[in-house]
Amino acid sequence: YSNTNAWMTGEIFKSWLSAWDTELQQNGCKVLLLLDNFAGHSFNPEVIKCITIVKLVPNLTAHVQPMDAGIIHSMKRKYRYE
């Protein structure tokens, strides 16, 4: 997907989220998705069955973004260990 500005839009996000949720339902998987407070991250929670979405508080991204790679690596390592 794309648009002229190369930005995520609400419509692109809804379409992507819905398609991913359908795929997860077919595979019997459940996912926790952490999202920042971007306006384009809008969705209908009644439609999404296999994705639990937690929105981060506003302005938190600027504080955690420098650590993204380390946090993601640690989380994956702990998840695989468990």
N, C-alpha and C positions, 0 to 999 in steps of 0.2 A: 504494500500500500504506500501511497505517497500523496502529497499535495504540493502546490506550487512553492510553499515556504519550507518544505521538508520538516514540518512540525506535526506532532501527534494532534489529531482532532478528536472531538467526542465521538463522531460517527465511526472513524477508523478504530478507535479503542473499543467501542461497543461491538463492532463486527468481529474484531480479533478476539475479544473476551468470550463472546458467544460461541465462536468456532472452537476455541480452546476448551471451553466447558463441555461442549458436545463430545469432543475427543476424549476428555477425561471421563465422562459418563460411560462411554463405550468401553473404556479400559478399566473401569471400576476404581479410579484413582481420586484422591482428594488432595487439594493444594491450599497452602496459605500464601497469599500474595500481599506483600507490603507495598503500599503506594504513597507517594508524596502528595501534597495538597494541590496538585495541578488541576485546574478547572476542566481540562479535557478528559480527566479520569472519572467521568460520570457513567453510571450504569444503573440498571434496574435490578436490585437485589433479589426480587421475587423470581427472576428468570434464571439466575445463576445458581446451580445446585451443588457443584463439586468444588467450587472455589470460595474459600473464606477470605474476604478482603478486609484488611486493616489499613486505615489511612493514618499516616503519620501526622503529628501536629504541625501547624504552619511554621515555617522558617527553620525547621529542624534539619532539612537537607543541607544547608550551608554548614552545619556543625558536624554532620556525620559523613558527608561526601568524601573528604580526604581519606577517610578510613574504609571506604566501600570495599576495596579489594581485600583487605585484611579481614573484615567482618564476614564477607561472603565466603572466603577461604575457610575461616574458623568454623562457620556454621555448617558448611558442607562436610568438613572433617568430623565434627561432633555428630552430625546426623548419620554419616556412614558408620561411625563407630558404634552408635546406639543400634 
